[in-house]
Amino acid sequence: MDKSIIIQKISKEAALLDDEKLKEAFDFIRFLNNRENIDPTLEILQKEEDYLSIKEGIKQKAEGKIFDWDSIKWVIV
C-alpha cells in the first residue's frame, strides 16, 4: 500500500477518536519514530503491552502513586 494512502487512512481513523485516544495514538507514533534513538532497552518495549505497562507506571509515578527506590528508607533488622 502506498504511503500517502496509509496516511489518508490513518487520518480518517484518527478523526473518529476522542481526545484522549488521539493523544495516545500520537504518542505511540512519536515513540515509533524515535525508538532507535531511545535507550538500548528497546527489546522490553517491542510488545505494545509492555510499552503501555511502562507508560502506566510513569503516569502513576507522576501522580505520586509509586515512589523511587531511593526515596525508601531501609531498616536492616
N, C-alpha and C positions, 0 to 999 in steps of 0.2 A: 504494500500500500504506500502511496506517495506521502511524503512528509506533510505537505500542505493539506491533504485530505485528512490525515490524522489530527492535525492541529484544529481543523474545522470541526471534526467530530468531538474532540476534547472540549472545544469551546461550547458546543451545543449542550453537551452533558453538564459542563460546569455551570452553565446558566440555570440549570434546574436545582442546583444545590443551595441549601441555606447558607448563611454567612459563616457559621462555624465549620461546616463540612468543606466549604470552599477554601477557607484558610488552611485546613488540614491538607487538602489536595495540593494547594500551593506550596506549603511547607515540604510536602513529600517530593514534589517536583524539584524544588530547590535542593533538597537532600540528594536526589538522584544526579543532579548536575554537578554537585560539589563533592560527591563521595570519594573520588580519587584523591582529593586534597585533605581529606579528614584523616584522623588518627589511623594507624595500621590495624586497628581492631575491627576493620570492616567485616570480617568474617562473622562477627557477632551480629551485625546488622543486616546480613543478607536476607534474612527472613523478615517479612513485614511484621509478623507477630513480635519478634524480638525488638525491632525498631519502635513499635508502638509501646511496648513494655518499658523500654528505656525512656521514651518520651513522657510516659505517665509518671515515671519516677522523678524526672526533672520537674514536672508540674507539681508533684507532691512536695518536693524539696522547696520549691518557690512558695508554696502555701504553708510551709512550716510543719508539715505532717511527718517529715522524716528529718534526720539530723546527720551531719558529718560524723564519721567515726572519731575524728579529732576532738569533737566537742563533748564526747562522753568521758566522764571521769571514772577511771577503773580503780577498783579496790581489790587488792590481792589478799586473799584470806589464807 
